Amino acid sequence: MSGFRVRAKACPTCIYRKDLLWDIKKLEDQIRDKHIGFKSHRICHHISDAGNICCRGFWNKHKNEFQAGQLAQRLGLVEFVKEGKKSSPPCGVCEKTETT
């Protein structure tokens, strides 16, 4: 049985990195419901075969704010994913930071 999959560590281009000047609130509002918190989770953009792997930055910040995250934690079904195929075509930032 597969659990709720979360990337094991934040990728080098994670939108939740503190050194990026992204408008995180705007990005979060894309999946936030004003009445119940988050309708779903942010999918990791770094792995092309991620399917439904949760972004580690999102998980660290919001794991208690969406139903699937709450249930997976309570039932012990959180599965941290370590490997996967990189995005295709690779973004230049990912290639530079992962090879150094």
Summary of the structure (lengths in Angstrom):
residues: 100
radius of gyration: 13.9
end to end distance: 36.0
largest distance: 43.8
contacts: 250
relative contact order: 0.26
helix: 30%
strand: 16%
